[in-house]
Amino acid sequence: MPQFEPSTFASQIFWLVVSFGLLYLLMSKIALPRIADILEVRQDRIAADLDRAEALRREAEEARAAYELALSDARSEAQKLLENAAEQAQAEAQRQLDALDERLAAKVREAEVAIAAAKTAAMADMATLATETAEAATAKLAGAPVDPATVRRAVDTALAATSSRKE
């Protein structure tokens, strides 16, 4: 093998140094700066992406806080609306109850008036009936006709005494 020939060692070492020097120059002046630029651009892009991700995270947290605040406000507003609706329903029910009470009170008053009129009519009928009965009974017992005006006065006196005891 020619590489192991001692007579060619000096030329092989020379070309090794020249080749290594050229390769070193090429790598240090051309390839390594490009690789360094690529790594730097990549590092900058990663840093920018991380900054953007942090900003988006902060925005998301702010949006979440705003959403929770809006939700809380909406819940409190809904609670107020429910309370107002309940109060209005209560007021309407009370108004209808008051109106019903008034109608019932008016009907009770009408019924009391009707009862009083019926009582008065019944008392008048009773007075007439009592007068006729007393007149017939007195005429039958006495065997002689009696004065209707006298019987009427006696019945009226008895009914007045009876009604004054009831009241």
C-alpha positions in Angstrom: 0.0 0.0 0.0 1.4 3.3 -1.0 0.2 5.1 2.1 2.6 3.1 4.3 5.6 3.9 2.1 8.0 6.0 4.3 9.3 7.9 1.3 5.8 9.5 0.7 5.2 10.5 4.3 6.4 14.1 3.9 4.1 14.7 0.9 1.2 13.0 2.6 1.6 15.2 5.7 1.9 18.3 3.5 -1.3 17.6 1.7 -3.0 16.6 5.0 -2.1 20.0 6.4 -3.3 21.8 3.2 -6.5 19.8 3.0 -7.2 20.3 6.7 -6.5 24.1 6.5 -8.8 24.5 3.5 -11.5 22.5 5.1 -11.1 24.5 8.3 -11.3 27.8 6.4 -14.3 26.6 4.4 -16.1 25.5 7.6 -15.2 28.6 9.7 -15.9 31.2 7.0 -18.9 29.7 5.1 -20.6 26.7 6.7 -20.4 27.5 10.4 -21.7 31.2 10.1 -24.7 29.9 8.1 -25.4 27.3 10.7 -25.0 29.9 13.4 -27.4 32.3 11.6 -29.9 29.5 11.2 -29.6 28.6 14.9 -30.0 32.3 15.9 -33.1 32.7 13.6 -34.5 29.6 15.1 -33.8 30.7 18.6 -35.4 34.1 17.9 -38.5 32.4 16.4 -38.8 30.2 19.5 -38.5 33.2 21.8 -41.1 35.1 19.7 -43.4 32.1 19.8 -43.0 31.8 23.6 -43.7 35.6 24.0 -46.8 35.3 21.8 -48.0 32.3 23.7 -47.6 34.1 27.0 -49.5 37.1 25.6 -52.3 34.8 24.3 -52.4 33.1 27.7 -52.8 36.5 29.4 -55.5 37.5 27.0 -57.3 34.2 27.6 -57.2 34.8 31.3 -58.5 38.3 30.9 -61.3 37.0 28.6 -62.1 34.3 31.2 -62.2 36.9 34.0 -64.5 39.1 31.9 -66.7 36.1 31.1 -67.0 35.2 34.7 -67.8 38.8 35.6 -70.4 39.0 32.9 -71.9 35.7 34.0 -72.0 36.9 37.6 -73.7 40.2 36.5 -76.2 38.2 34.4 -77.0 35.9 37.3 -77.5 38.9 39.7 -79.7 40.6 37.1 -81.7 37.5 36.6 -82.2 37.2 40.4 -83.4 40.8 40.5 -85.8 40.2 37.6 -87.1 37.1 39.4 -87.6 39.0 42.6 -89.3 41.9 40.8 -91.6 39.4 39.0 -92.4 37.7 42.3 -93.2 41.0 43.9 -95.4 42.0 41.0 -97.2 38.7 41.1 -97.7 39.1 44.8 -99.0 42.6 44.3 -101.3 41.4 41.6 -102.6 38.6 43.7 -103.2 41.0 46.6 -105.0 43.4 44.3 -107.2 40.6 43.0 -107.8 39.3 46.5 -108.8 42.9 47.6 -111.1 43.2 44.7 -112.6 39.8 45.5 -113.0 40.9 49.2 -114.8 44.0 48.0 -117.1 42.0 45.7 -117.9 39.5 48.5 -118.5 42.4 51.0 -120.9 44.0 48.5 -122.7 40.7 48.0 -122.8 40.2 51.8 -124.3 43.7 52.2 -126.8 42.9 49.4 -127.7 39.6 51.1 -128.1 41.4 54.5 -130.4 43.9 52.8 -132.3 41.1 51.1 -132.5 39.2 54.5 -133.7 42.4 56.3 -136.3 43.0 53.6 -137.4 39.3 53.7 -137.5 39.6 57.5 -139.6 42.7 57.3 -141.9 41.1 54.8 -142.1 38.0 56.9 -142.9 40.1 60.0 -145.5 41.9 58.0 -147.0 38.7 56.8 -146.7 37.2 60.3 -148.4 40.3 61.7 -151.2 39.9 59.1 -151.4 36.1 59.7 -151.3 36.6 63.5 -154.0 39.2 63.3 -156.2 37.0 61.2 -155.6 34.0 63.4 -156.2 36.0 66.6 -159.3 37.5 65.1 -160.7 34.1 64.1 -159.7 32.5 67.4 -161.2 35.3 69.4 -164.4 35.2 67.4 -164.7 31.5 67.7 -164.0 31.6 71.5 -166.1 34.6 72.3 -168.8 33.6 69.8 -169.1 37.2 68.7 -167.3 39.2 66.0 -164.4 41.3 67.2 -163.1 44.6 66.0 -160.2 44.0 63.5 -158.5 47.3 64.5 -158.4 46.2 68.2 -156.9 42.8 67.3 -154.4 44.5 65.1 -153.2 46.8 67.9 -152.9 43.9 70.3 -150.9 41.8 67.8 -148.6 44.8 67.0 -148.0 45.4 70.7 -147.1 41.7 71.3 -144.8 41.6 68.2 -143.0 44.8 69.4 -142.5 43.3 72.8 -141.1 40.1 71.2 -138.8 41.8 68.8 -137.4 44.1 71.6 -136.5 41.0 73.6 -134.6 39.5 70.7 -132.6 42.5 70.0 
